[in-house]
């Protein structure tokens, strides 16, 4: 159980885990693709958990199978991570992926060594035998390779299922009357393995016997029931941001305890145009008990004169805590603090290479648990972002809110380079509003991961009619991404960019130049500050 310093941990996570009728365990050896394995399992409506390879396995009745992930290590490294695969195999079906496959081959008596060349990228997998793992997979199917070792000889008693031009043992299994044991030297979880998810589903359903009952409706029913039992007659307070995670978490808690959930939504003065009222209206429409707090002038006063990005972030974070605490004092009998922590936050907090656990500061919403000494209730700790949206859809939350782009906690404060003033905020709100509305009207909004406008501390000469102008420059940013860890600049149509540039310059007095940011992450970041 992951505990938060300074606050008691509300272990809804363990409670819900114990109600699962079936689950798959993914042992993580440090692969960059481990989360993709979990997402593929979840997409098949099967619940799974990622744990470090050294995690002690409890073979309870709900556990249906184990998947061994890839790894940056070689199985022949002196410090290579090891697990006892034979011991696992006595209890459950096991599937080794890449490193997991090579470790299986080595431990059962096969030979693994460096390949003559690094095998990375697309390859054509050729079936060599009929097997339930490859059921309904084409005789030749594109897969994705990413390894420098290769299995040179499979262990005695193992059978080859598939090969590629480069490697003779792309997929193999252990023969005999024991439980199924498989290895694949490619990554079925990645997009470039065309039928990879079919292979994973075959393992889950046809080999592990999973019933595929992990659905949004199932999750909602179990979670609401668990929340009622664990919260009892206590009250919950929660900071809301208008974002997807906090809104879905609040809606689940509200389903369980009604208006004993008190939400607080703070206008820090650097939200998007009309966002404060629009979000409040949405919350009231879906029945949440939320109080809006207009603290714009307080934030503007504290931000005055500050130009350093980190100073602006810290100022906003500290003020938010102060405002939230002041409002929380007005609600009697608060016993729990709700948060929208999601599964990637939990995974990233656990070290694969050791038992130590480190909680990243952003998980604790500005340090609120430490300061308020409240138990945490986090109903989304199971879910990936796309699952949160699916649950939100099942809960009836409006699509406009569920499909919103990510928006930084410090808001427009880190999209205004330099000092924050109410005049600059209004200027950027207008430009940003026209940009976002334009993306929606031209059906481009859902094609990008995140978009926004940045007000630069630069003025330039322009001409409007017969008048000379000396006004600000705004930069437009739009990126495509899967998870925000890496991002490419979005190739928006030239016609659209020309339209938006003209629209902003003609309608936002104070801006006479528009530029488009074509930097990718890395080396740049999505936000400018």
Backbone torsions as a table, in degrees:
resi	resn	phi	psi	omega
1	UNK	NA	129.2	179.4
2	UNK	-84.0	122.8	-178.0
3	UNK	-107.9	147.6	-179.8
4	UNK	-100.3	128.9	178.5
5	UNK	-61.3	133.2	175.5
6	UNK	86.8	-2.1	178.8
7	UNK	-144.9	149.9	176.4
8	UNK	-77.5	139.0	-177.2
9	UNK	-87.4	126.0	178.4
10	UNK	-89.4	104.7	-166.2
11	UNK	-87.7	56.5	173.5
12	UNK	-62.6	-32.8	-178.2
13	UNK	-57.6	-50.2	179.8
14	UNK	-67.4	-38.0	179.8
15	UNK	-60.6	-46.9	-179.8
16	UNK	-68.2	-38.1	180.0
17	UNK	-57.3	-37.7	-177.6
18	UNK	-72.2	-13.4	178.2
19	UNK	-90.1	-6.8	-177.4
20	UNK	-67.1	134.0	177.6
21	UNK	-84.7	-22.8	177.8
22	UNK	-156.8	146.7	177.0
23	UNK	-156.6	159.1	176.2
24	UNK	-114.9	138.8	177.5
25	UNK	-103.4	130.6	176.3
26	UNK	-110.8	115.4	178.4
27	UNK	-87.3	121.6	-173.4
28	UNK	-95.8	119.8	175.4
29	UNK	-100.9	13.8	176.0
30	UNK	100.6	13.0	-178.6
31	UNK	-70.1	145.6	174.9
32	UNK	-69.2	-14.1	-175.9
33	UNK	-102.3	3.4	-173.4
34	UNK	-58.2	-42.9	179.5
35	UNK	-62.4	-30.3	179.1
36	UNK	-68.3	-33.6	174.9
37	UNK	-61.2	-47.7	-179.2
38	UNK	-61.3	-41.4	-179.6
39	UNK	-64.4	-38.3	178.3
40	UNK	-65.9	-38.3	177.8
41	UNK	-66.1	-45.3	179.5
42	UNK	-63.1	-38.5	178.6
43	UNK	-61.8	-24.9	176.0
44	UNK	-85.4	11.0	179.3
45	UNK	61.9	39.4	175.3
46	UNK	-123.5	130.5	-179.9
47	UNK	-76.2	141.2	178.4
48	UNK	-144.6	161.8	174.2
49	UNK	-132.0	143.4	172.3
50	UNK	-98.7	129.5	176.3
51	UNK	-134.8	151.7	174.9
52	UNK	-59.0	150.7	-174.3
53	UNK	-58.6	-27.7	-176.9
54	UNK	-85.8	2.8	179.5
55	UNK	-65.4	135.8	178.0
56	UNK	-71.5	128.0	-177.3
57	UNK	-92.4	128.2	174.1
58	UNK	-102.5	116.1	-176.1
59	UNK	-85.0	69.6	179.9
60	UNK	-82.7	166.0	-174.5
61	UNK	-61.8	-21.7	-178.1
62	UNK	-79.2	-16.4	-176.5
63	UNK	-78.3	122.5	-174.4
64	UNK	-104.9	-24.1	-177.6
65	UNK	-175.5	169.1	-177.9
66	UNK	-130.4	137.0	174.3
67	UNK	-116.9	129.7	178.1
68	UNK	-98.6	124.2	-173.7
69	UNK	-79.3	177.5	170.7
70	UNK	-76.3	-174.8	-177.2
71	UNK	-165.0	151.5	172.2
72	UNK	-75.1	-10.9	-179.2
73	UNK	-80.9	162.4	164.7
74	UNK	-97.0	143.3	179.2
75	UNK	-64.7	-15.8	-179.6
76	UNK	-95.4	-0.6	175.3
77	UNK	-65.6	147.3	179.7
78	UNK	-65.1	-28.9	-179.3
79	UNK	-107.0	22.9	-179.1
80	UNK	-62.7	137.0	177.6
81	UNK	-65.9	137.5	-176.1
82	UNK	-128.4	147.2	168.8
83	UNK	-137.6	161.9	179.9
84	UNK	-89.8	91.0	-175.7
85	UNK	-68.4	-37.4	179.7
86	UNK	-59.9	-39.1	-179.6
87	UNK	-67.6	-41.3	175.6
88	UNK	-61.6	-41.9	-174.5
89	UNK	-66.1	-20.7	176.2
90	UNK	-69.7	-22.2	-174.7
91	UNK	-106.0	-35.0	-167.1
92	UNK	-147.5	159.6	168.6
93	UNK	-64.5	143.4	-178.2
94	UNK	-131.1	137.8	174.5
95	UNK	-124.5	118.9	176.3
96	UNK	-96.8	130.6	-179.8
97	UNK	-111.0	119.6	177.3
98	UNK	56.3	-104.2	177.9
99	UNK	-55.7	-40.9	178.6
100	UNK	-59.9	-36.8	177.7
101	UNK	-69.6	-42.8	-178.4
102	UNK	-67.9	-37.8	176.8
103	UNK	-65.5	-37.8	176.1
104	UNK	-61.0	-49.3	-179.5
105	UNK	-59.2	-44.4	-178.2
106	UNK	-65.3	-45.6	-175.9
107	UNK	-68.2	-25.6	-178.7
108	UNK	-96.5	7.4	173.0
109	UNK	105.8	10.1	175.5
110	UNK	-84.7	-175.4	-179.0
111	UNK	-122.0	127.7	178.5
112	UNK	-125.2	130.9	-179.1
113	UNK	-149.0	170.9	177.6
114	UNK	-63.0	139.3	176.0
115	UNK	-77.1	158.8	175.6
116	UNK	-62.8	-31.0	176.1
117	UNK	-140.2	151.0	178.0
118	UNK	-67.3	128.0	-179.2
119	UNK	-96.8	103.1	-176.2
120	UNK	-139.6	129.3	176.7
121	UNK	113.5	-163.4	-175.6
122	UNK	-71.1	144.8	174.9
123	UNK	-147.0	161.3	179.6
124	UNK	-104.3	114.2	178.8
125	UNK	-85.3	129.8	-179.3
126	UNK	-113.0	122.2	179.8
127	UNK	-68.6	135.4	178.6
128	UNK	-113.1	-13.4	-179.6
129	UNK	-156.0	154.1	176.4
130	UNK	-84.5	131.0	179.5
131	UNK	-154.7	153.6	-177.2
132	UNK	-62.4	-28.2	178.3
133	UNK	-62.8	-34.0	-177.3
134	UNK	-106.2	22.8	179.8
135	UNK	-59.6	131.9	178.4
136	UNK	66.6	11.5	173.8
137	UNK	-88.8	139.7	-177.8
138	UNK	-61.6	157.5	-179.9
139	UNK	-60.4	-34.1	172.0
140	UNK	-129.7	126.2	-172.7
141	UNK	-141.2	137.4	-180.0
142	UNK	-70.2	132.5	176.1
143	UNK	-131.1	168.9	-178.2
144	UNK	-113.7	123.2	179.8
145	UNK	-101.8	145.4	174.0
146	UNK	-158.6	78.5	-179.5
147	UNK	-158.6	153.2	176.7
148	UNK	-107.0	-21.9	172.1
149	UNK	-87.4	167.3	174.0
150	UNK	-152.2	148.2	175.3
151	UNK	-77.3	114.6	-179.6
152	UNK	-87.3	-31.6	176.7
153	UNK	-141.9	130.8	175.4
154	UNK	-80.5	156.1	-176.3
155	UNK	-66.7	159.9	173.6
156	UNK	-58.1	138.4	179.4
157	UNK	86.1	3.1	177.0
158	UNK	-102.8	154.9	-177.5
159	UNK	-123.0	138.3	176.6
160	UNK	-78.3	132.7	178.7
161	UNK	-108.2	-30.0	-177.6
162	UNK	-159.7	156.0	177.8
163	UNK	-139.7	175.0	170.6
164	UNK	-130.0	-178.8	178.1
165	UNK	-63.6	-29.5	-174.5
166	UNK	-94.3	-32.8	-174.3
167	UNK	-129.0	136.6	-178.1
168	UNK	-76.8	-21.8	-173.6
169	UNK	-122.3	71.8	178.4
170	UNK	-74.8	-31.6	176.5
171	UNK	-146.7	140.2	-178.7
172	UNK	-152.5	165.7	179.8
173	UNK	-147.3	159.7	177.8
174	UNK	-89.2	128.0	178.1
175	UNK	-84.6	169.3	178.3
176	UNK	116.8	-172.2	-175.9
177	UNK	-94.8	3.5	-178.1
178	UNK	-78.7	178.2	176.5
179	UNK	-62.3	153.8	-177.4
180	UNK	-62.4	138.1	175.4
181	UNK	-136.9	118.2	-174.4
182	UNK	-124.9	155.7	171.5
183	UNK	-139.8	138.2	173.7
184	UNK	-129.7	131.4	-177.3
185	UNK	-92.8	18.4	173.8
186	UNK	-124.4	178.6	-178.5
187	UNK	-108.9	95.9	-179.3
188	UNK	-69.1	-16.2	-174.5
189	UNK	-80.4	-16.0	-174.7
190	UNK	-89.5	158.5	-175.5
191	UNK	-58.1	-35.8	-174.0
192	UNK	-74.5	-13.8	171.2
193	UNK	-84.8	98.6	-166.2
194	UNK	-56.9	-41.5	-179.7
195	UNK	-111.2	23.7	-177.1
196	UNK	-63.0	-41.2	-178.8
197	UNK	-68.6	-27.1	174.8
198	UNK	-66.7	-39.1	178.3
199	UNK	-65.3	-43.7	178.2
200	UNK	-63.1	-42.0	179.2
201	UNK	-64.0	-38.9	176.1
202	UNK	-58.8	-41.8	178.6
203	UNK	-63.9	-43.6	-176.4
204	UNK	-67.2	-48.6	-170.1
205	UNK	-89.6	-51.9	-172.7
206	UNK	-82.8	-22.1	-177.8
207	UNK	-106.7	-45.4	-179.5
208	UNK	-89.2	-13.8	178.0
209	UNK	73.3	27.1	180.0
210	UNK	-69.5	143.8	-176.0
211	UNK	-91.2	-7.3	177.9
212	UNK	59.6	50.2	-179.0
213	UNK	-107.3	15.0	176.7
214	UNK	-86.4	94.1	-176.2
215	UNK	-126.2	161.2	176.8
216	UNK	-55.2	-42.6	-179.3
217	UNK	-63.2	-42.1	177.5
218	UNK	-60.5	-47.5	-178.9
219	UNK	-60.1	-44.9	-178.4
220	UNK	-61.4	-47.8	-179.4
221	UNK	-58.7	-48.8	-178.5
222	UNK	-65.5	-42.1	-176.1
223	UNK	-68.2	-45.0	179.6
224	UNK	-62.0	-41.8	178.4
225	UNK	-62.9	-43.5	179.7
226	UNK	-65.6	-40.4	179.1
227	UNK	-61.6	-43.5	179.5
228	UNK	-59.1	-44.8	-176.5
229	UNK	-69.0	-39.1	-174.2
230	UNK	-83.0	-33.3	-179.5
231	UNK	-79.4	-34.0	-178.9
232	UNK	64.8	-131.0	-178.5
233	UNK	-100.5	15.1	-179.8
234	UNK	-78.6	170.1	177.8
235	UNK	-109.1	152.8	179.6
236	UNK	-122.8	138.5	173.3
237	UNK	-117.9	148.9	-173.1
238	UNK	-151.0	136.1	173.3
239	UNK	-86.8	123.9	-179.5
240	UNK	-109.2	147.7	-175.7
241	UNK	-121.3	-8.5	-172.3
242	UNK	88.6	-2.6	179.0
243	UNK	-81.8	169.5	-175.8
244	UNK	-64.7	-49.5	-172.6
245	UNK	-62.8	-50.2	-177.4
246	UNK	-66.7	-34.1	-179.2
247	UNK	-68.9	-44.6	179.9
248	UNK	-66.7	-42.2	178.1
249	UNK	-60.2	-44.6	-179.8
250	UNK	-64.0	-38.7	-179.0
251	UNK	-65.6	-39.4	177.0
252	UNK	-64.0	-45.9	-180.0
253	UNK	-63.2	-40.8	179.7
254	UNK	-63.8	-38.2	176.4
255	UNK	-57.9	-33.7	-175.4
256	UNK	-83.1	-40.8	-170.6
257	UNK	-127.1	2.8	176.9
258	UNK	63.6	-138.3	-174.2
259	UNK	-77.2	7.0	169.1
260	UNK	-74.9	-5.3	167.0
261	UNK	-92.5	124.3	175.8
262	UNK	-113.4	118.6	178.0
263	UNK	-100.3	146.3	177.4
264	UNK	-126.3	123.7	179.9
265	UNK	-119.4	115.8	-172.7
266	UNK	-101.2	128.1	171.7
267	UNK	-87.3	105.2	-178.1
268	UNK	-89.4	6.8	177.1
269	UNK	85.0	-7.2	-178.5
270	UNK	-124.5	30.8	171.1
271	UNK	-81.0	172.1	176.2
272	UNK	-73.4	167.8	-177.1
273	UNK	-56.8	127.2	176.5
274	UNK	63.8	8.0	-173.4
275	UNK	-65.7	-38.8	-176.9
276	UNK	-57.1	-52.1	-177.3
277	UNK	-71.7	-38.4	-179.4
278	UNK	-62.9	-43.2	-179.7
279	UNK	-67.6	-43.0	177.2
280	UNK	-59.0	-42.8	179.1
281	UNK	-61.4	-41.3	179.0
282	UNK	-64.1	-44.3	178.8
283	UNK	-59.3	-43.1	-179.9
284	UNK	-68.5	-34.1	178.1
285	UNK	-62.5	-39.3	-178.6
286	UNK	-89.5	4.8	170.2
287	UNK	89.9	12.4	-179.1
288	UNK	-79.2	145.7	177.6
289	UNK	-89.0	90.5	-172.9
290	UNK	-125.7	134.4	175.5
291	UNK	-105.7	128.4	174.8
292	UNK	-91.1	134.7	-178.5
293	UNK	-120.5	114.9	179.1
294	UNK	-85.7	103.4	-178.0
295	UNK	-119.5	23.6	-175.0
296	UNK	-54.0	-51.4	-173.7
297	UNK	-64.2	-36.2	176.8
298	UNK	-60.6	-46.2	-179.3
299	UNK	-67.2	-42.8	179.2
300	UNK	-60.2	-39.9	-179.6
301	UNK	-63.8	-42.7	-178.7
302	UNK	-74.4	-27.0	-178.9
303	UNK	-83.2	-13.5	-176.2
304	UNK	-57.2	128.2	177.4
305	UNK	85.7	-8.5	-177.8
306	UNK	-90.1	128.1	-178.8
307	UNK	-120.7	-22.7	-179.4
308	UNK	-71.2	129.3	-177.3
309	UNK	-55.6	-42.8	-178.5
310	UNK	-67.6	-37.0	177.5
311	UNK	-63.8	-39.0	178.4
312	UNK	-66.1	-42.8	179.2
313	UNK	-61.5	-47.5	-177.7
314	UNK	-64.5	-38.8	179.6
315	UNK	-62.9	-45.4	-179.3
316	UNK	-66.0	-41.8	179.8
317	UNK	-63.2	-45.1	-179.5
318	UNK	-65.5	-45.2	-179.7
319	UNK	-62.9	-38.4	178.7
320	UNK	-59.6	-44.6	179.2
321	UNK	-61.6	-43.7	-179.5
322	UNK	-60.4	-46.7	-178.8
323	UNK	-65.7	-43.8	-178.9
324	UNK	-62.3	-44.9	179.9
325	UNK	-61.8	-41.2	-179.3
326	UNK	-62.7	-40.9	179.2
327	UNK	-71.9	-35.8	-179.3
328	UNK	-64.0	-32.1	179.5
329	UNK	-62.3	-23.3	-176.8
330	UNK	-81.6	-8.4	179.9
331	UNK	-106.1	117.5	-176.3
332	UNK	-82.1	145.6	171.3
333	UNK	78.4	22.9	179.6
334	UNK	-71.0	130.5	179.9
335	UNK	-123.0	-16.8	-174.9
336	UNK	-138.3	151.8	175.8
337	UNK	-115.0	119.6	178.8
338	UNK	-84.5	143.4	177.0
339	UNK	-143.1	155.6	-178.1
340	UNK	-99.1	33.2	177.5
341	UNK	-56.2	133.8	178.9
342	UNK	-116.7	171.9	-168.6
343	UNK	-59.9	-42.1	177.9
344	UNK	-57.5	-33.1	175.7
345	UNK	-62.3	-41.9	-178.8
346	UNK	-67.7	-44.7	-179.2
347	UNK	-61.4	-46.0	-177.2
348	UNK	-66.5	-19.0	-178.2
349	UNK	-81.6	-12.5	-174.5
350	UNK	-108.9	123.1	-178.4
351	UNK	-74.2	130.9	177.3
352	UNK	-73.5	-29.7	-171.0
353	UNK	-96.1	12.6	177.3
354	UNK	-178.4	166.7	-174.7
355	UNK	-78.9	-7.3	-177.4
356	UNK	-68.5	148.2	-179.5
357	UNK	-122.6	127.4	178.8
358	UNK	-124.1	125.8	178.1
359	UNK	-93.5	123.1	177.7
360	UNK	-69.6	143.0	-171.9
361	UNK	-59.5	-32.1	-175.8
362	UNK	-70.7	-14.0	177.5
363	UNK	-67.9	-27.3	-170.7
364	UNK	-97.2	31.0	176.1
365	UNK	31.7	74.0	174.9
366	UNK	68.1	18.2	178.6
367	UNK	79.2	15.0	-176.8
368	UNK	-57.2	-44.1	-179.2
369	UNK	-59.0	-40.7	-179.0
370	UNK	-62.1	-43.0	-173.9
371	UNK	-77.4	-39.1	-172.9
372	UNK	-91.3	-10.7	177.3
373	UNK	52.9	48.4	179.8
374	UNK	-114.1	151.0	170.8
375	UNK	-67.3	146.9	178.1
376	UNK	-95.8	141.0	170.3
377	UNK	-123.3	119.6	-171.0
378	UNK	-130.6	82.8	-172.6
379	UNK	-70.9	-7.9	-177.9
380	UNK	-106.2	12.2	-176.8
381	UNK	-61.3	-17.0	177.3
382	UNK	-79.7	-25.3	-156.2
383	UNK	-103.9	145.0	166.3
384	UNK	-81.0	166.0	-175.2
385	UNK	-58.3	-43.7	-178.4
386	UNK	-66.8	-32.2	176.6
387	UNK	-69.4	-36.0	176.5
388	UNK	-59.3	-42.8	179.3
389	UNK	-65.3	-39.4	179.1
390	UNK	-65.0	-40.4	176.6
391	UNK	-65.1	-41.7	178.0
392	UNK	-60.7	-39.7	177.3
393	UNK	-63.4	-43.0	178.9
394	UNK	-64.0	-31.0	179.2
395	UNK	-78.5	-9.8	179.3
396	UNK	86.1	18.1	177.5
397	UNK	-72.3	135.2	-176.4
398	UNK	-55.0	140.5	-176.8
399	UNK	-60.8	-34.7	-179.2
400	UNK	-58.0	-36.8	179.4
401	UNK	-79.4	-41.7	-177.8
402	UNK	-64.1	-33.6	-174.4
403	UNK	-97.2	12.0	179.4
404	UNK	-63.3	144.7	173.2
405	UNK	-66.6	154.3	171.4
406	UNK	-56.9	144.3	179.5
407	UNK	-135.9	130.3	-173.8
408	UNK	-63.9	147.0	178.4
409	UNK	-55.4	-45.0	178.5
410	UNK	-74.8	1.9	174.2
411	UNK	61.3	-141.7	-176.9
412	UNK	-70.8	-8.2	179.4
413	UNK	-61.2	-30.8	178.3
414	UNK	-99.4	9.9	170.7
415	UNK	-112.6	3.4	169.4
416	UNK	-111.4	104.5	-177.9
417	UNK	-74.8	124.8	-176.8
418	UNK	101.2	-157.9	-175.3
419	UNK	-69.7	145.4	177.8
420	UNK	-93.6	127.6	172.2
421	UNK	-132.8	153.9	177.5
422	UNK	-55.7	-35.0	-179.4
423	UNK	-66.8	-42.1	178.4
424	UNK	-66.9	-39.6	178.5
425	UNK	-59.8	-46.0	-179.5
426	UNK	-63.5	-38.8	178.8
427	UNK	-61.9	-48.4	-178.5
428	UNK	-69.7	-37.3	177.8
429	UNK	-57.4	-43.4	-179.1
430	UNK	-65.9	-45.6	-179.4
431	UNK	-65.6	-44.4	-179.6
432	UNK	-63.4	-40.7	-179.8
433	UNK	-60.9	-45.2	-179.5
434	UNK	-66.6	-35.6	178.7
435	UNK	-66.3	-50.3	-178.1
436	UNK	-65.4	-42.9	178.3
437	UNK	-63.0	-38.3	177.6
438	UNK	-62.3	-42.4	177.0
439	UNK	-59.7	-41.7	-179.7
440	UNK	-68.5	-44.3	-177.9
441	UNK	-65.9	-31.4	179.4
442	UNK	-94.5	11.6	176.1
443	UNK	57.8	39.7	178.6
444	UNK	-110.3	-14.6	-174.0
445	UNK	-58.8	-45.3	-177.0
446	UNK	-77.1	-5.2	179.1
447	UNK	-91.0	-8.3	179.6
448	UNK	-119.0	153.1	-179.5
449	UNK	-76.6	-42.5	-176.1
450	UNK	-156.0	141.5	178.8
451	UNK	-144.7	152.7	177.7
452	UNK	-178.3	168.7	178.8
453	UNK	-108.1	148.9	-179.8
454	UNK	-124.4	128.3	178.0
455	UNK	-91.3	119.1	-176.6
456	UNK	-89.7	149.3	178.2
457	UNK	-82.3	46.1	-174.5
458	UNK	-131.3	130.7	173.1
459	UNK	-113.4	146.7	179.6
460	UNK	-140.5	162.4	-178.2
461	UNK	-78.6	140.2	175.2
462	UNK	-144.5	172.4	178.7
463	UNK	-131.1	126.7	174.7
464	UNK	-127.6	111.0	-173.1
465	UNK	67.0	-125.7	177.5
466	UNK	-100.0	6.6	-176.0
467	UNK	-100.5	143.7	173.3
468	UNK	-89.4	134.0	178.3
469	UNK	-117.3	156.7	175.8
470	UNK	-140.6	90.0	-167.5
471	UNK	-133.0	178.9	-174.1
472	UNK	-76.2	161.6	174.1
473	UNK	-109.4	138.1	174.8
474	UNK	-117.8	137.6	177.1
475	UNK	-104.9	134.7	176.3
476	UNK	-97.6	138.4	-179.1
477	UNK	-128.5	132.6	173.2
478	UNK	-148.4	130.8	-178.0
479	UNK	-131.8	154.7	171.0
480	UNK	-108.3	141.9	-177.6
481	UNK	-164.3	168.0	173.1
482	UNK	-101.0	-44.4	-174.8
483	UNK	-134.5	2.6	179.8
484	UNK	85.3	-9.1	179.7
485	UNK	-70.8	-39.9	170.0
486	UNK	-127.7	157.0	-177.1
487	UNK	-156.8	143.6	173.5
488	UNK	-109.1	147.8	176.8
489	UNK	-68.2	139.6	-176.0
490	UNK	-77.7	132.3	-179.3
491	UNK	-86.0	72.4	179.7
492	UNK	-68.4	145.3	-178.7
493	UNK	-59.3	141.5	178.7
494	UNK	-57.3	-38.1	-178.2
495	UNK	-62.6	-38.6	178.9
496	UNK	-67.6	-45.3	-180.0
497	UNK	-61.2	-39.7	177.9
498	UNK	-63.7	-41.4	179.6
499	UNK	-63.3	-46.7	-177.4
500	UNK	-67.0	-40.3	178.1
501	UNK	-58.2	-47.5	179.4
502	UNK	-64.1	-42.2	-177.9
503	UNK	-62.0	-44.5	-179.3
504	UNK	-67.3	-48.8	-176.9
505	UNK	-63.2	-38.7	-178.4
506	UNK	-74.2	-24.6	-170.6
507	UNK	-116.8	-12.6	-179.5
508	UNK	-112.5	96.7	-179.4
509	UNK	-66.7	124.6	-176.6
510	UNK	118.8	-10.9	176.9
511	UNK	-123.0	126.0	179.9
512	UNK	-127.0	8.2	179.8
513	UNK	-149.0	135.7	178.8
514	UNK	-126.4	130.8	176.8
515	UNK	-124.3	160.9	-179.5
516	UNK	-119.6	128.7	-177.1
517	UNK	-82.7	118.1	-179.9
518	UNK	-113.1	35.7	176.8
519	UNK	-93.3	144.4	177.1
520	UNK	-106.6	163.0	177.2
521	UNK	-111.6	123.8	-15.5
522	UNK	-73.5	169.9	11.5
523	UNK	-86.3	-20.6	178.6
524	UNK	-79.6	175.8	172.3
525	UNK	-111.7	167.4	-179.9
526	UNK	-67.7	-48.8	175.7
527	UNK	-85.1	157.9	-179.1
528	UNK	-86.2	-21.4	178.4
529	UNK	-129.2	NA	NA
